[in-house]
Amino acid sequence: MSTSALSKAKGFKKSKTGTYLSIGTTAFGAISVFKQVKKARSEHDMLKLVDAAVSAAAIVTGLAILYRELKRLGDDDVLLG
């Protein structure tokens, strides 16, 4: 990848569109965690349940960080307040 393309890619990560994309992919991970929880509960596996809870906490933290990044970028979206 050229230097120009690399700097464009870095710029995209810091853009509103890139941040929204990151929020979407992070939230999509919640589906996997939900399946993990369901399976762990049906198997009565406490260790898998704890693993799913830690994964869920990571998703929530990631979403909070991305939300803060959107606020920093000065997004005028009605949903963000």
C-alpha positions as CSV (number, residue, x, y, z in Angstrom):
1,M,0.0,0.0,0.0
2,S,1.3,3.4,-0.9
3,T,1.9,6.1,1.7
4,S,-1.0,8.2,0.2
5,A,-3.4,5.2,0.5
6,L,-2.2,4.5,4.0
7,S,-2.8,8.1,5.1
8,K,-6.3,8.0,3.6
9,A,-7.0,4.8,5.5
10,K,-5.9,6.3,8.7
11,G,-8.0,9.4,8.0
12,F,-11.0,7.2,7.4
13,K,-10.7,5.6,10.8
14,K,-10.9,9.1,12.3
15,S,-13.8,10.2,10.2
16,K,-17.5,10.1,11.2
17,T,-18.2,7.5,8.5
18,G,-15.3,5.3,9.8
19,T,-16.5,5.7,13.4
20,Y,-20.1,4.7,12.4
21,L,-18.7,1.7,10.6
22,S,-16.8,0.7,13.7
23,I,-19.9,1.1,15.8
24,G,-21.8,-1.2,13.5
25,T,-19.2,-3.9,13.4
26,T,-18.7,-3.7,17.2
27,A,-22.5,-3.9,17.7
28,F,-22.6,-6.9,15.3
29,G,-20.3,-8.7,17.7
30,A,-23.1,-8.6,20.3
31,I,-24.9,-11.2,18.2
32,S,-22.1,-13.6,18.7
33,V,-22.0,-12.9,22.5
34,F,-25.7,-13.4,22.7
35,K,-25.3,-16.9,21.1
36,Q,-22.4,-17.6,23.5
37,V,-24.6,-16.7,26.5
38,K,-27.5,-18.9,25.2
39,K,-25.2,-21.9,24.7
40,A,-23.4,-21.5,28.0
41,R,-26.8,-21.3,29.9
42,S,-28.1,-24.4,28.1
43,E,-24.9,-26.3,28.9
44,H,-24.9,-24.9,32.5
45,D,-21.2,-23.9,31.9
46,M,-20.3,-21.1,34.3
47,L,-16.8,-20.6,32.7
48,K,-18.3,-20.0,29.2
49,L,-20.9,-17.7,30.8
50,V,-18.2,-15.7,32.5
51,D,-16.3,-15.5,29.2
52,A,-19.4,-14.2,27.4
53,A,-19.9,-11.6,30.2
54,V,-16.3,-10.4,29.7
55,S,-16.9,-10.2,26.0
56,A,-20.1,-8.3,26.5
57,A,-18.3,-5.8,28.8
58,A,-15.6,-5.3,26.1
59,I,-18.3,-4.6,23.5
60,V,-20.0,-2.1,25.8
61,T,-16.7,-0.4,26.5
62,G,-15.8,-0.3,22.8
63,L,-19.1,1.3,21.9
64,A,-18.7,3.9,24.7
65,I,-15.3,4.8,23.3
66,L,-16.6,5.1,19.8
67,Y,-19.6,7.2,21.0
68,R,-17.1,9.5,22.7
69,E,-15.1,9.7,19.4
70,L,-18.3,10.8,17.6
71,K,-18.9,13.5,20.2
72,R,-15.3,14.7,19.7
73,L,-15.8,14.8,16.0
74,G,-18.7,17.2,16.6
75,D,-21.4,15.0,15.0
76,D,-24.7,16.9,14.8
77,D,-26.8,13.8,14.8
78,V,-30.0,14.1,16.7
79,L,-29.5,10.8,18.4
80,L,-26.3,12.0,20.0
81,G,-27.8,15.0,21.7
